[in-house]
Amino acid sequence: MNIDLDNQVKNLPLVSIIAISYNHEEFLEEALDSIIAQTYPDIEIVLVDAFSKDQSVSKINEWINRNPSVKIKTIFQSSTKKITENANEALKIVEGEYYQILSCDDVLLPHKIEEQVRVFQESDQKLGVVYCDAEKIDKESKSLKALTFFQERSWTEASQLPSGMIFPMLLMDYFICAPTVLVKKELALKVGGYNPESMMEDLDLFLKMAQEYSFKGLVQVGVKYRVLETSLLRSTDPFYRQSTRLKIYSQYLGQKGEWDRFITHQFLIAHRTKSSLLKMVYSLQIGIQKFLKSQLEKYY
């Protein structure tokens, strides 16, 4: 999308980046610089510090002082809150037609927002989310030389990416890396925004949106996703993470038999080491799991 800044910028939709910082002092500058380095010309930043214990707040203020022309709003929390609570607070002051959440240890590549806005502008009003791929980096911002999220699934062509009404595919395999998305704010709010009780803000919201609105994937890498031992999902107990996922899945029980069987299977995975009976039932489930997945892929 070639943008004539003089003649077209006034007609472009505003995009909001909700940047959430929590003890990210060593990564903040790189993350925020990647936002203002976007080729898309009309972006605002809604910067939330989630009660950091390090020097993040002073780093934020220093960065703002160095970049006085940037459109930025700030929220400095005085207590620790869930990411979903921070996201909902930020959404209240977001003015953009589209938005995304960016953890301040991740990095946007320059053309990400421009390419995703182009997709929205070329699509109908039912498009709710545009996602892309992400490269994994380490603490020093060096590539981990690992497979990207799409490569893990052998997706190399745009035609392979799930698009349209993709709820069953999201339920079976949550393949979206959270910072790669651009979301239509109006549609996110229509499904209720983020569940303040959940720690998995993206999974809960996108499953709700996927039942009502369409999704579109872009095959290119748009984000550098930092993998740290201190990251929330990596440092949280795996069983608690799975329990949280099951609570989200439970909202969709009773809608369709195949979905109920998949959700039951996920319950058995989580609990298979806690009961001999469940372990036996789990072993029986494995045989039909591939069949269920193939049926979902065939008909949806």
LOKOL-109092 format. One record per atom (N, C-alpha, C, CB): x negated, y negated, z. Coordinates in steps of 0.02 Angstrom, whole numbers, padded with zeros to 5 digits, always signed. Atoms other than C-alpha are relative to their C-alpha. Glycine has a CB too. Example, Ala and Ser with C-alpha at 12.3 -4.5 7.8 and 13.67 -1.06 7.14 Angstrom:
! LOKOL-109092
-00045+00059+00000
-00615+00225+00390
-00045-00060+00000
+00050-00001+00062
+00042+00059-00003
-00684+00053+00357
+00039-00055+00037
-00020-00023-00071
//
This chain:
! LOKOL-109092
-00043+00059+00000
+00000+00000+00000
-00045-00061+00000
+00048+00000+00061
+00040+00061+00004
-00087-00159-00059
+00042-00059+00023
-00025-00010-00072
-00040+00053-00031
-00027-00304+00046
-00031-00068-00016
+00004+00010+00077
+00020+00069+00012
-00040-00485-00013
+00017-00038+00064
+00036-00032-00063
-00012+00029-00066
-00062-00569+00156
+00037-00066-00004
-00066-00011+00036
-00031+00066+00005
-00007-00742+00096
+00075+00005-00016
-00035-00041-00052
-00069-00001+00026
+00155-00690+00010
+00045+00052+00032
-00002+00011-00074
-00042-00056-00022
+00212-00530+00094
+00002+00009+00075
-00025+00062-00031
+00003-00016-00071
+00163-00530+00278
+00063-00019+00038
-00060-00033+00031
-00061+00022-00036
+00319-00626+00330
+00057+00049-00010
+00021-00068-00024
-00054-00048+00013
+00427-00488+00255
-00014+00069+00028
+00011+00005-00075
+00018-00065-00027
+00337-00345+00340
+00027+00009+00071
-00077+00009+00000
-00024-00011-00068
+00408-00264+00496
-00057-00002+00050
+00036+00068+00004
+00049+00000-00055
+00317-00293+00659
-00009+00071+00026
+00022-00048+00057
+00016-00064-00030
+00230-00139+00729
-00029-00012+00070
-00050+00041-00044
+00025+00007-00069
+00200-00121+00917
-00041+00062+00019
+00059-00010+00049
+00041-00054-00027
+00060-00017+00991
+00003-00004+00076
-00074-00004-00025
-00001-00005-00073
+00094+00034+01172
-00064+00035+00020
+00064+00038+00026
+00065-00027-00020
-00083+00057+01237
+00001+00010+00076
-00059-00048-00021
-00003-00016-00071
-00087+00146+01405
-00069+00018+00025
+00051+00058+00013
+00066-00010-00030
-00244+00137+01510
+00006+00029+00070
-00040-00066+00001
+00005-00025-00068
-00281+00244+01661
-00072+00025+00010
+00052+00058+00012
+00071-00015-00012
-00462+00244+01718
-00039+00012-00066
-00007+00063+00044
+00030-00007+00066
-00519+00219+01539
-00053-00055-00013
+00054-00003-00054
+00045+00057+00009
-00648+00082+01569
-00053+00011-00054
-00034-00015+00065
+00053-00011+00048
-00781+00164+01461
+00025+00008-00072
-00040+00061+00019
-00027-00011+00067
-00663+00191+01313
+00045-00058-00024
+00039+00064-00003
-00049+00052+00014
-00551+00037+01321
-00017-00042-00062
+00007-00045+00060
+00019+00046+00054
-00647-00075+01203
+00006+00034-00068
-00070-00025+00010
-00004-00036+00064
-00659+00057+01067
+00073+00010-00021
-00035+00067+00005
-00071-00011+00015
-00473+00096+01079
+00033-00065-00023
+00037+00028+00061
-00032+00064+00017
-00417-00086+01076
-00028-00029-00064
-00008-00050+00058
+00030+00024+00063
-00540-00132+00939
+00029+00037-00060
-00076+00009+00001
-00028-00039+00056
-00467+00008+00832
+00070-00024-00018
+00002+00074+00017
-00067+00027+00015
-00295-00073+00847
-00006-00064-00042
+00038-00015+00066
+00005+00063+00037
-00350-00245+00789
-00039+00009-00066
-00035-00052+00043
+00034-00014+00063
-00453-00163+00650
+00047+00031-00051
-00059+00047+00012
-00048-00028+00047
-00295-00096+00569
+00007-00044-00062
+00068+00009+00033
-00010+00038+00062
-00271-00146+00387
+00071-00029-00004
-00013+00045-00061
-00067+00027-00003
-00088-00177+00426
-00002-00066+00038
+00050+00050+00034
+00012+00066-00028
-00072-00363+00465
+00044-00024+00057
+00006-00048-00054
-00046+00027-00050
+00074-00380+00586
+00010+00051+00057
+00068-00017-00032
+00000-00047-00056
+00041-00287+00749
-00002-00039+00065
-00061+00049-00005
+00006+00025-00068
+00073-00327+00931
-00023+00058+00044
+00068-00029+00025
+00022-00049-00049
-00007-00237+01078
+00040-00011+00064
-00077-00005+00013
-00030+00001-00067
+00091-00194+01235
-00046+00044+00042
+00076+00026+00000
+00053-00035-00036
-00048-00148+01354
+00021+00012+00073
-00066-00041-00002
-00021-00020-00067
-00005-00052+01512
-00060+00030+00037
+00059+00051-00002
+00048-00033-00043
-00131-00018+01648
+00038+00037+00055
-00052-00050+00031
-00039-00042-00044
-00063+00127+01749
-00032+00008+00069
+00010+00069-00032
+00029+00002-00067
-00142+00076+01916
-00068+00036+00001
+00048+00033+00051
+00067-00029+00004
-00321+00119+01867
-00040-00013+00064
-00038-00028-00060
+00043+00006-00059
-00447+00147+02007
-00070-00023-00019
-00004+00066+00037
+00066+00022+00023
-00599+00099+01901
+00003-00075-00018
-00024+00043-00060
+00004+00071+00020
-00642-00067+01818
+00042-00016-00062
-00072-00019-00013
-00040+00009+00061
-00510-00051+01681
+00033-00069-00002
+00053+00053-00004
-00037+00064+00000
-00412-00207+01734
-00047-00057-00020
+00031-00014+00068
+00047+00053+00018
-00564-00320+01726
-00023+00007-00072
-00061+00000+00047
+00019-00012+00070
-00615-00240+01560
+00055-00024-00047
-00016+00075-00013
-00057+00023+00040
-00441-00275+01492
+00000-00076-00005
+00067+00025+00030
-00001+00073-00001
-00447-00457+01544
-00058-00029-00040
-00002-00026+00071
+00058+00023+00039
-00621-00477+01469
+00015+00007-00075
-00063+00040+00018
-00015-00012+00071
-00561-00402+01304
+00051-00051-00025
+00026+00072-00011
-00051+00049+00019
-00408-00516+01300
-00032-00069-00009
+00056-00003+00053
+00033+00065+00004
-00518-00668+01331
-00044-00006-00063
-00042-00013+00062
+00041+00000+00061
-00631-00617+01186
+00041+00000-00064
-00047+00059+00001
-00043-00007+00059
-00483-00594+01069
+00064-00043+00010
+00019+00074-00012
-00057+00044-00016
-00370-00746+01099
+00055-00001-00053
-00024-00069+00012
-00049+00003+00053
-00281-00730+00931
+00045+00062-00004
-00034-00010-00066
-00038-00063+00002
-00213-00555+00965
+00067-00008+00034
-00041+00057+00033
-00066-00001-00032
-00027-00535+00999
-00001+00055+00053
+00057+00013-00052
+00006-00050-00053
-00029-00448+01168
+00044-00018+00059
-00073+00007+00022
-00038+00004-00062
+00085-00419+01317
-00031+00050+00048
+00077+00013-00011
+00031-00045-00048
+00022-00339+01477
+00048+00018+00056
-00062-00032+00028
-00034-00024-00061
+00094-00235+01617
-00054+00030+00044
+00058+00053-00017
+00049-00027-00047
-00019-00205+01767
+00039+00032+00058
-00049-00055+00026
-00038-00035-00051
+00060-00073+01877
-00033-00006+00069
+00009+00074-00018
+00026+00005-00069
+00043-00087+02066
+00006+00067+00037
+00039-00054+00039
-00003-00068-00028
+00073+00099+02095
-00004+00050-00058
+00065+00011+00042
+00006-00052+00052
+00048+00262+02002
+00069+00023-00022
-00041+00060+00027
-00063-00022+00029
+00191+00309+01886
-00013+00051-00054
+00040-00059-00028
+00006-00047+00055
+00223+00447+01761
-00008-00037-00066
+00062+00047-00003
+00009+00032+00066
+00175+00411+01581
+00067-00018-00031
-00039+00046-00046
-00066+00015+00027
+00360+00419+01537
+00030-00063+00029
+00047+00059+00012
-00023+00062-00032
+00400+00282+01662
-00036-00060-00029
-00009+00003+00076
+00038+00054+00031
+00260+00175+01592
+00024-00013-00071
-00075+00017-00001
-00023+00008+00069
+00322+00207+01416
+00067-00036-00003
+00006+00069-00034
-00065+00032+00000
+00501+00157+01457
-00005-00074+00019
+00047+00036+00048
+00010+00070-00018
+00443-00003+01542
-00027-00040-00059
-00047-00007+00060
+00029+00034+00058
+00339-00047+01390
+00051-00009-00056
-00060+00040-00027
-00051+00004+00054
+00483-00009+01270
+00048-00058+00011
+00039+00065-00004
-00046+00056-00014
+00587-00142+01357
-00025-00066-00028
+00011-00007+00075
+00027+00064+00026
+00469-00278+01295
-00030+00007-00069
-00052-00026+00048
+00024-00011+00069
+00421-00201+01128
+00046-00038-00048
-00001+00076-00018
-00039+00036+00050
+00477-00313+00985
-00004+00031-00069
-00023-00071-00003
+00010-00029+00066
+00417-00206+00840
+00058+00044-00022
-00063+00041-00001
-00049-00046+00028
+00533-00112+00724
-00025+00072+00008
+00013-00015-00075
+00032-00065-00009
+00410+00033+00739
-00051-00006+00056
-00033+00025-00066
+00049+00001-00053
+00295+00082+00881
-00034+00067+00006
+00033-00020+00067
+00030-00063-00022
+00176+00213+00945
-00031-00011+00068
-00053+00024-00051
+00037+00002-00062
+00094+00256+01110
-00071+00023-00013
+00035+00044+00055
+00070-00019+00007
-00095+00261+01115
-00032+00000+00069
-00037-00050-00048
+00041-00002-00060
-00194+00321+01264
-00065-00036-00014
-00013+00074+00023
+00059+00042+00013
-00342+00204+01285
-00066+00038+00001
-00003-00054+00051
+00061-00037+00015
-00466+00346+01263
+00000+00027-00071
-00009+00057+00050
-00005-00022+00070
-00408+00382+01085
-00014-00059-00046
+00069+00031-00015
+00020+00051+00048
-00451+00288+00926
+00042+00007-00063
-00076+00007-00016
-00037+00001+00064
-00347+00238+00774
-00048-00012-00057
+00055-00053+00001
+00037+00014+00061
-00422+00247+00600
+00034-00058-00036
-00004+00063-00045
-00025+00065+00024
-00401+00084+00501
+00064+00000-00041
-00052-00030-00041
-00058+00002+00044
-00266+00134+00375
+00061+00035+00029
-00019+00032-00066
-00055-00041-00028
-00154+00233+00494
+00067-00035-00004
-00016+00019+00072
-00065+00034-00005
-00017+00106+00525
+00024-00021-00069
-00005-00062+00046
-00020+00021+00068
-00017+00039+00346
+00032+00057-00039
-00060-00026-00038
-00027-00056+00037
+00010+00211+00272
+00067+00024+00028
-00049+00057+00001
-00062-00024-00030
+00147+00257+00395
+00057-00049-00011
-00010+00012+00075
-00053+00049+00016
+00243+00094+00370
+00022+00009-00072
-00025-00072+00012
-00018-00011+00071
+00236+00127+00183
+00050+00057-00007
-00063+00014-00042
-00047-00057+00003
+00321+00295+00210
+00069-00020+00025
-00027+00059+00042
-00065+00023-00025
+00458+00216+00315
+00035-00044-00052
-00009-00040+00066
-00031+00045+00047
+00488+00082+00184
+00025+00036-00063
-00048-00054-00019
-00020-00038+00059
+00504+00213+00047
+00052+00054+00016
-00061+00032-00032
-00046-00053-00021
+00624+00323+00147
+00067-00030+00021
-00031+00040+00059
-00065+00024-00021
+00804+00313+00205
+00000-00016+00075
+00055+00051-00017
-00005+00023-00069
+00867+00250+00373
+00002+00057+00051
+00062-00041+00007
-00001-00057-00046
+00873+00426+00447
-00070+00022+00020
+00038+00058-00031
+00069-00019-00018
+00683+00439+00454
-00017-00030+00068
-00050-00023-00054
+00013+00023-00067
+00635+00429+00637
-00073+00000+00020
+00037+00040+00048
+00070-00008-00021
+00453+00484+00650
-00043+00018-00061
-00006+00055+00055
+00051-00019+00049
+00302+00487+00534
-00062+00020+00040
-00015-00059-00051
+00059-00025-00036
+00155+00591+00596
-00056+00015-00049
+00018+00062+00041
+00057-00018+00042
-00019+00631+00532
-00047+00045+00039
-00037-00064-00025
+00047-00047-00031
-00173+00733+00577
-00048-00039+00045
-00039+00039-00054
+00048+00031-00046
-00307+00701+00709
-00064+00041+00003
+00030-00007+00071
+00066-00030-00011
-00492+00736+00726
-00016-00002+00074
-00056-00037-00041
+00017-00003-00072
-00558+00789+00897
-00071-00027+00011
+00006+00072+00026
+00065+00028-00017
-00700+00690+00975
-00015+00011+00074
-00002-00075-00017
+00021-00010-00069
-00800+00702+01135
-00007-00066+00037
-00067+00039+00002
+00007+00059-00042
-00842+00580+01273
-00041-00055-00033
-00032+00019+00066
+00044+00048+00034
-00975+00497+01164
+00027-00021-00068
-00069+00029-00008
-00033+00017+00064
-00852+00476+01018
-00029+00038-00059
-00004-00074-00012
+00027-00041+00053
-00942+00610+00919
+00050+00055-00017
-00069+00031+00021
-00045-00053+00021
-00843+00735+00817
-00018+00065+00033
+00000+00007-00076
+00012-00066-00030
-00824+00903+00902
-00011+00054-00054
+00059+00020+00044
+00008-00047+00055
-00836+00984+00729
+00049+00058+00006
-00072+00027-00003
-00052-00051-00009
-00679+01079+00775
+00053-00010-00054
+00033-00005+00071
-00055+00007+00047
-00528+01112+00666
+00046-00056+00022
+00039+00067-00006
-00051+00049-00017
-00404+00970+00657
+00065+00038+00018
+00013-00049-00059
-00064-00032-00020
-00225+01002+00718
+00033+00033-00061
+00047-00053+00030
-00029-00030+00060
-00169+01035+00538
-00042+00060-00023
+00005-00051-00056
+00043-00055+00022
-00320+01144+00497
+00011+00062+00043
-00073-00021+00002
-00014-00057-00043
-00278+01254+00647
+00058+00041-00027
+00016-00024+00071
-00059-00033+00029
-00118+01296+00552
-00008+00012-00075
+00062-00041+00013
+00016-00010+00071
-00203+01307+00381
+00041-00045-00045
+00012+00073-00020
-00035+00049+00041
-00111+01153+00320
-00051-00046-00033
+00051-00042+00043
+00047+00041+00037
-00212+01069+00184
+00034-00043-00053
-00052+00043-00034
-00038+00037+00051
-00077+01003+00066
+00061-00032+00033
+00021+00046-00058
-00058+00035-00027
+00062+00878+00098
+00063+00043-00002
+00012-00064-00039
-00060-00042+00007
+00190+01006+00038
+00007+00051+00056
-00002+00036-00067
-00003-00049-00054
+00145+01119+00185
+00025-00030+00065
-00068+00031+00010
-00018+00033-00064
+00188+00991+00319
+00075+00001+00010
-00026-00072+00001
-00072+00001-00014
+00358+01012+00402
+00028-00071-00005
+00014+00029+00069
-00032+00064+00008
+00469+00868+00349
+00075+00009-00003
-00026-00036-00063
-00072-00003-00001
+00653+00826+00357
+00025+00015+00070
+00025+00054-00048
-00030-00017-00065
+00761+00898+00497
-00038+00060+00027
+00077+00017-00007
+00049-00052-00017
+00624+00998+00583
+00008+00027+00071
-00070-00028-00009
-00008-00021-00069
+00698+01037+00754
-00021+00073+00012
+00072-00008+00021
+00020-00069-00015
+00679+01228+00741
-00075+00010-00003
+00034+00047-00049
+00072-00007+00005
+00498+01211+00687
-00036-00031+00059
-00025-00031-00065
+00029+00031-00060
+00458+01092+00830
+00010+00044+00061
+00030-00069+00011
-00015-00043-00057
+00540+01211+00951
-00048+00060+00001
+00073+00024-00002
+00042-00059+00005
+00437+01358+00888
-00074-00016+00008
+00011+00034-00065
+00071+00017-00001
+00271+01266+00873
-00005-00076+00004
-00037+00028-00064
+00005+00073-00007
+00242+01092+00942
-00066-00023-00030
+00006-00022+00075
+00060+00012+00039
+00118+01041+00808
-00018-00074-00005
+00009+00028-00068
+00013+00071+00006
+00126+00851+00827
-00047-00023+00056
+00066-00040+00002
+00046+00031-00048
-00022+00765+00911
+00027-00069+00015
-00074-00002-00028
-00039+00059-00020
+00058+00622+01009
-00026-00066-00030
-00001-00005+00074
+00021+00066+00025
-00053+00474+00955
+00002-00007-00076
-00069-00015+00023
-00002+00005+00073
-00032+00516+00770
+00065-00026-00027
-00014+00068-00030
-00067+00017+00025
+00149+00461+00761
+00009-00075-00010
+00053+00026+00048
-00031+00066-00001
+00239+00303+00713
+00074+00013+00005
-00019-00044-00064
-00069-00016-00017
+00416+00298+00782
+00044-00061-00015
+00005+00020+00075
-00049+00053+00009
+00568+00197+00732
+00033-00013+00067
+00052+00018-00055
-00022+00015-00068
+00612+00110+00895
+00075+00008+00009
-00021-00070+00019
-00073-00002-00007
+00799+00094+00864
+00025+00071+00009
+00032-00031-00062
-00023-00069-00004
+00818+00282+00840
-00024+00034+00064
-00024+00040-00061
+00025-00027-00064
+00710+00325+00991
+00045-00022+00057
-00072-00022+00013
-00044+00026-00053
+00821+00215+01100
+00069+00032-00004
+00005-00076-00005
-00066-00030+00008
+00979+00292+01027
+00004+00069+00033
+00017+00006-00073
-00001-00066-00033
+00929+00463+01096
-00019-00005+00074
-00046+00049-00036
+00011+00009-00072
+00892+00389+01267
-00071-00016+00020
+00020+00060+00034
+00069+00015-00019
+00706+00350+01258
-00034+00058+00034
-00002-00061+00044
+00040-00052-00033
+00586+00445+01370
+00033+00023+00064
-00070-00026+00014
-00027-00029-00062
+00640+00561+01510
-00049-00017+00056
+00009+00077-00007
+00047+00022-00052
+00565+00479+01666
-00022+00056+00046
+00032-00054+00040
+00019-00055-00043
+00558+00648+01754
-00051+00047-00032
+00062+00039+00019
+00044-00046+00036
+00449+00731+01622
-00070-00028-00005
+00028+00014-00070
+00069+00021+00013
+00260+00727+01603
-00018+00008-00074
-00049+00040+00043
+00013-00011+00071
+00274+00778+01420
+00046-00047-00039
+00013+00075-00021
-00044+00051+00028
+00345+00617+01349
+00014+00012-00074
-00030-00068+00009
-00009-00007+00072
+00318+00658+01166
+00043+00060-00017
-00068+00006-00034
-00039-00061+00015
+00389+00836+01165
+00074-00012+00013
-00025+00059+00042
-00070+00011-00018
+00549+00785+01254
+00034-00047-00050
+00006-00028+00071
-00030+00049+00045
+00581+00632+01145
+00007+00028-00071
-00041-00064-00002
-00002-00021+00070
+00538+00714+00979
+00048+00058-00012
-00070+00019-00023
-00051-00051+00008
+00647+00866+01009
+00069-00032-00004
-00004+00051+00058
-00065+00035+00003
+00793+00749+01045
+00009-00034-00068
+00005-00051+00057
-00005+00035+00064
+00756+00646+00890
+00007+00048-00058
-00061-00044-00011
-00001-00047+00055
+00731+00799+00781
+00068+00032-00011
-00051+00055+00011
-00068-00025+00009
+00911+00853+00810
+00044-00050-00038
+00031+00017+00067
-00041+00052+00030
+00975+00689+00740
-00031-00032-00062
+00015-00053+00051
+00034+00040+00050
+00843+00615+00626
-00056+00041-00033
-00028-00064+00030
+00051-00037+00037
+00712+00667+00499
-00070-00022+00019
+00011-00011-00075
+00071+00012-00012
+00523+00676+00515
-00037+00007-00066
-00029+00050+00054
+00042-00005+00059
+00386+00656+00385
-00073+00005+00020
+00012-00060-00048
+00070-00007-00015
+00206+00714+00389
-00045-00027-00055
-00016+00073+00012
+00052+00023+00046
+00053+00635+00309
-00062+00044+00011
-00017-00075+00010
+00053-00050-00006
-00091+00753+00272
-00065-00030+00025
-00011+00033-00066
+00065+00028-00018
-00230+00629+00313
-00009-00007+00075
-00007-00068-00032
+00018+00013-00070
-00320+00606+00478
+00008-00074+00014
-00073+00024+00016
-00012+00070-00018
-00263+00445+00562
-00024-00019+00069
+00072-00015-00006
+00018+00012-00070
-00328+00465+00740
-00061+00042+00018
+00060+00018+00047
+00052-00039-00033
-00482+00517+00834
+00025+00014+00071
-00070-00038+00000
-00031-00022-00063
-00414+00617+00982
-00055+00024+00047
+00053+00056-00013
+00055-00015-00045
-00531+00621+01130
+00018+00058+00046
-00020-00062+00041
-00011-00059-00042
-00546+00787+01221
-00045-00007+00062
-00016+00067-00039
+00036+00010-00063
-00596+00762+01404
+00026+00049+00052
+00007-00073+00025
-00022-00044-00054
-00592+00877+01554
+00047-00036+00048
-00060+00026+00038
-00041+00038-00046
-00509+00736+01651
+00067-00021-00030
-00037-00062+00023
-00064+00017+00031
-00366+00715+01526
+00057+00031+00039
+00002+00022-00073
-00057-00022-00041
-00195+00734+01607
+00019+00072-00013
+00060-00045-00012
-00024-00067+00015
-00141+00891+01516
-00054+00053+00013
+00024+00004-00071
+00054-00048-00012
-00312+00974+01533
-00013+00009+00074
-00064-00022-00035
+00014-00005-00072
-00324+00937+01720
+00060+00022+00041
-00025-00067+00025
-00060-00021-00035
-00146+00987+01764
+00005+00076-00002
+00063-00032-00032
-00007-00072-00005
-00108+01164+01821
+00039+00028-00060
+00036+00020+00065
-00032-00026+00060
-00065+01270+01666
+00072+00025+00013
-00041+00056-00029
-00068-00024-00013
+00086+01351+01749
+00048-00058+00009
+00000+00044+00063
-00043+00058-00007
+00154+01180+01796
+00016-00029-00069
-00033-00054+00044
-00012+00025+00068
+00133+01123+01615
+00052+00043-00035
-00065-00001-00040
-00048-00045+00033
+00226+01277+01554
+00069-00007+00031
-00024+00072+00004
-00065+00009-00032
+00363+01251+01682
+00034-00064-00025
-00008-00003+00076
-00027+00062+00027
+00384+01072+01622
+00027+00010-00070
-00053-00055-00001
-00023-00015+00068
+00397+01135+01444
+00065+00039+00001
-00054+00040-00038
-00061-00041-00004
+00529+01262+01495
+00060-00043+00020
-00009+00056+00051
-00056+00045-00019
+00634+01125+01578
+00025-00038-00061
-00023-00049+00055
-00020+00035+00061
+00633+01032+01414
+00037+00047-00047
-00062-00030-00036
-00032-00049+00044
+00676+01188+01314
+00070+00017+00025
-00042+00063-00005
-00064-00023-00028
+00819+01230+01433
+00059-00043-00022
-00004+00001+00075
-00053+00044+00023
+00917+01080+01367
+00034+00027-00063
-00027-00070-00012
-00024-00022+00065
+00941+01174+01204
+00028+00072+00002
-00056-00004-00051
-00031-00066-00007
+01004+01340+01273
+00074-00003-00018
-00009+00027+00072
-00071-00005+00016
+01172+01395+01207
+00019-00030-00067
+00040-00032+00052
-00016+00029+00064
+01160+01306+01040
-00005+00049-00058
-00045-00059-00013
+00011-00048+00054
+01096+01449+00934
-00037+00060+00027
-00040-00033-00059
+00029-00061-00027
+01050+01630+00965
-00075+00005-00008
+00032+00058-00033
+00072-00005+00011
+00878+01622+00886
-00039-00045+00047
-00017-00017-00073
+00033+00047-00044
+00834+01471+00991
+00001+00027+00072
+00033-00069-00003
-00004-00028-00067
+00895+01555+01150
-00051+00056+00010
+00071+00027+00013
+00048-00055-00006
+00787+01708+01114
-00071-00027+00004
+00007+00048-00060
+00067+00030-00004
+00635+01599+01084
-00013-00030+00068
-00009-00054-00055
+00009+00032-00066
+00662+01501+01246
-00008+00054+00053
+00061-00045+00016
+00008-00056-00047
+00684+01665+01340
-00070+00029-00004
+00052+00055-00014
+00068-00026+00011
+00521+01726+01264
-00052-00045+00035
-00015+00006-00075
+00046+00046-00033
+00432+01569+01327
+00003+00006+00076
+00016-00072-00021
-00007-00012-00072
+00502+01599+01501
-00039+00062+00021
+00074+00008+00019
+00035-00062-00016
+00432+01775+01498
-00075-00009-00004
+00023+00056-00047
+00071+00014+00004
+00262+01712+01443
-00023-00032+00065
-00016-00045-00061
+00020+00037-00060
+00257+01595+01592
+00001+00043+00062
+00046-00059+00010
-00010-00039-00062
+00313+01726+01718
-00024+00073-00005
+00072-00001+00017
+00015-00071+00010
+00241+01887+01648
-00047+00029+00053
-00030+00011-00069
+00047-00026-00050
+00104+01900+01781
+00031+00002+00070
-00063-00042+00001
-00030+00006-00066
+00226+01874+01924
+00049+00056+00016
+00036-00066+00006
-00049-00053-00012
+00339+02025+01903
-00013+00058-00048
+00072-00027-00008
+00010-00058+00043
+00316+02203+01838
+00057+00007-00049
-00006+00064+00043
-00058-00005+00044
+00493+02201+01767
-00006-00051-00058
+00066-00012+00040
+00007+00051+00052
+00463+02037+01675
-00058+00017-00047
-00011-00069+00032
+00057-00019+00042
+00296+02104+01613
+00023+00052-00051
-00058+00028+00043
-00025-00051+00046
+00387+02254+01537
+00045-00032-00053
+00038+00054+00038
-00044+00033+00047
+00521+02144+01459
-00040-00042-00050
+00051-00044+00037
+00042+00041+00044
+00386+02030+01391
-00031+00043-00055
-00056-00034+00041
+00032-00042+00050
+00301+02175+01303
+00050+00020-00055
-00029+00063+00033
-00051-00016+00050
+00466+02218+01217
+00014-00061-00045
+00064+00023+00034
-00013+00061+00037
+00488+02037+01164
-00051-00012-00055
+00003-00059+00046
+00053+00015+00048
+00322+02030+01073
+00016+00028-00069
-00067+00029+00024
-00015-00032+00063
+00384+02150+00940
+00049-00038-00044
+00027+00068+00012
-00050+00036+00040
+00529+02039+00888
-00018-00074-00010
+00067+00004+00034
+00016+00071+00005
+00442+01871+00906
-00020-00021-00070
-00056-00017+00048
+00020+00017+00067
+00361+01873+00735
+00060+00000-00047
-00053+00049-00026
-00060-00002+00042
+00528+01920+00657
+00041-00063+00009
+00042+00063+00016
-00039+00060-00013
+00617+01775+00742
-00032-00061-00033
+00007-00012+00075
+00034+00057+00029
+00485+01653+00685
+00007+00000-00077
-00075-00001+00019
-00007-00004+00073
+00494+01717+00506
+00070-00019-00022
-00017+00070-00025
-00068+00018+00018
+00683+01696+00506
+00011-00075+00004
+00050+00035+00046
-00005+00073-00005
+00671+01516+00566
-00034-00033-00059
-00031-00024+00066
+00036+00030+00057
+00542+01478+00432
+00037+00011-00065
-00071+00028-00005
-00035-00018+00062
+00648+01563+00300
+00063-00043-00009
+00019+00074+00001
-00066+00033+00007
+00814+01477+00337
+00000-00074+00018
+00049+00035+00043
+00001+00070-00020
+00757+01309+00407
-00061-00036-00029
+00000-00006+00075
//
